[in-house]
Amino acid sequence: MAQQLLMPKATAVWLVDNTALSFEQIATFCKLHPLEVKAIADGESAQGIKGLDPISTGQLSREEIARAEGNPNHKLKLSEPKVRVPESKRKGPRYTPVSKRQDRPNAILWLVRNHPELKDAQISRLVGTTKSTIEQIRERTHWNSTNLTPMDPVTLGLCSQIDLDLEVERASKGRPLPTAAELGATLESAQETEKLPYSDREEEKEIDADAVFAKLKSLKSSTPDEDEDDRF
């Protein structure tokens, strides 16, 4: 992150009152218009603003000011900070454009159904919503719950596939592996089935010839009787 000047107008007031720098030099350093710096010098602008000493704040050195006062073409440079402050990361839900906010409940419903391992805070980061809205959708108490349709937030453009995969991976860490009962019945491997013995039902039974011929004789004996009945 580029270093920026603190309170540019207050710094310009101090430089006008305490240095011999030109209006152009002060304007370039404070990112103001030269006419605005001239108005500050004339007392027409920045009235009531207390000057801020850039030397005490560590943003300018006396040597740098003296160098610029001796050379009107020299541009003031900010001093290197003694302490580097890391840029703070933004906390809170992701910003969602107004045009896509109406799709958030559908995306939340999709995440709740397809990734129940995700926590409310993770869903909030993905689609930019609040925990109360997530709870309402989970409990089907949302005002528009009857019209909600589960929709992939990646398809809706609310988050990227990389962000979704990262949150799912984080939620899956430390979870126990699913049991056989949770996975349901599955097919056994070929190696296991080859070792199983054949059941009695699968064994071929010997054919009893006498029983077969006896059944055929009974069928033939019943046929003539049926023909005689048809004649009358």
N, C-alpha and C positions, 0 to 999 in steps of 0.2 A: 504494500500500500504506500503510495507516494505521500511524502510529508507535506503537510499544509500549514499555512500561517494561521496562528490563532488570532482571532478578532482583528481582521485586516483594517477596518476603519479606525479602531482605537489605536492600532499601531501607527497608522498614517498620522493621526493627531500628534502622537509623541515625536515622530520623526520630523514633522513640520516645526514643532516648537523647540526641539533640542538638537537639530543637526542643520548643516548647510547643504543638504542634498537637494538636487533639482526636483521640480514637480514630476518630470518624466521618470526619474529614478524611483521616487517614492511610489508613483502610480504603477510602474512595472512590478515592483516588489510586492505591493499590496493588492495587485490586480484591480486597480481602480482606473478611472479615466483621469487624464491630467487636469481637465477642467474641474473635476470634483476635488482633486487635491488643492487646486488653486482656490476653490471656494472654501475649503477648510482653512487655508492660510488667511483668507480674507474675513473669516468669521461668519460666512454666509451658510455654512453647512457643518454638520456634526456638532451642533451646539448642545452642550450638556454631556457630551461623551468625554469621559476621562481617558487620557492617553495611557497606553499600555507600553511599558518599557520592554522592547524585544531582547535587550541584553540580560535583564533579570530573568526572563523566561527561557533563556538559552537558545533563542532562535537567531540571534545576531551577535557578532563579536565586535568589540570596539575597533579592532584592526580592520575588519571588513568595512565598517562605516567610514573610517579614516581613509581607506583606499578608495572608496567611492566618492568621497568629498574631494579628493585630489584629482580624480579622473571622471569628468562628467559622462563619459561613454561607458563607464564600468557599471555592470548590473549586479545588484546585491544578490547574494546567495545565502540561503538558509544554512545555519550551522547543523552539523550532524548531531543528532540526539545522543545523549550519553547512555540512555536506557531505551532499549527496543521493547515496545509494548506490543505483544501479539494481537492480531486482529481478532476481536471477539466474534464468535460464531453466533449467528442469529438463532434464537430459541423460539419455540412456539410452532404452530402449525404452518404448513406450506401455503404460500399465497396462491390462490386460485383465481383466474380471470373471471370476470362477471359473467361472460358468455357460457362458461362451463360449470358454474356453481350449481345449476339446476340438475346436473348429472351426478353430483356427489352422492346423494342418497342411494342411487342405483349402484354406484361403485362400492359403497360401504356394504351394501347387501351382498354383492358378489364376493367381497373379501371375507365377510363373516361366514358365508356358506362354503367357500372353497378353501379358505385358509383359517380354520378355527384356532390354530395355534398362535396367530398374531394377537398381540396385546392392543389395547385401545390406543396407547401412545404411539405404537407403530402405524396403526391405521390413520391416526391423526397426522403423522408426518407424511404419509403417502399421498393422501387426498386433500389435506388441509381442512380439517373439520374439528369439532369439539367432542369431548368424551360423552357429554350428555346426548348429543345426536346419535352417536354410535350405540349408546345404551338403549335409546328409544327404538332404533332399528332392530337391535338384538331381541328386544322384548315385544316387538310388533306394536308399539304404542305411538309410533310416529304418525303425525297428522295425515300423511299421504301414503301410509304403509300399504293400503289396498291397491295402489296404482304403481308400486315400485316393481322394477324389473331388474334382476341381476345383470350387470354389465361390467366387462373387464375394464379396470381403470386405465390400463395401458392403451387399449383401443380408444378410450374416450380422450386420451391425451392428458390425463390428470397426473400421471407419473410415468417414469420410464421403466422398461423391463428390468434394467440393471438394478434400480432402486427396489423394485418389488422382490427380485431374487435375493437381494442382500438382506432385506427385512425377514424374508422367509427363512433364510439360512441362520440368521441370528436367533429367531424364535425356535428353530429346530435343535439348536445346541443344548445338550444336557437332557434331552427328552429320552425316555427309555424306548427301546425298540418295540414295535408292535408285536403282540402275541399272536398265536395261531388262531385263537378265537376271534380276535379283532380283524384279522385278515380274511377269515372265513375259510370255507372248504376249498382246497386247491388240488390240482391233479398231482399225482405222485410221479416221480421221475421214472424213466424207462428202466434204469438199473434196479430200482426197487421192485417194480412190477415183474421183472424177469425172475426174481428170486421167489415169488409167491407160488405155492403149490396149486395145481388145478383142483377145482372143487368137484364134488361128485356129480353135480348137475352138468358140468362141461364134458364128463366122460361119455363116450358113445355107448349106448345100450345095445345088447344083442337082440336081433329080431327073432321073435317067436313065430315060426312058419305056421304051426297048427292054429294059433289064434287068428292069424290073418285069413286062412282058408275058411275057418268056421264063420267068420264075419261075412265073407263073400257068399257062402251058401245061404245064410239067413237073408241076405239081400235078394238073392235069386228066387227064393221060395215065396217072398212077399210080392214079387212082381206079377205072377199069373193071377193071383187073387184080385189085384187091382184092375187087371184087364177085364176079368169077368164082371166086375162091378160096373165097368164102363159100358158093357154091352146092353145091360138092362136099363 
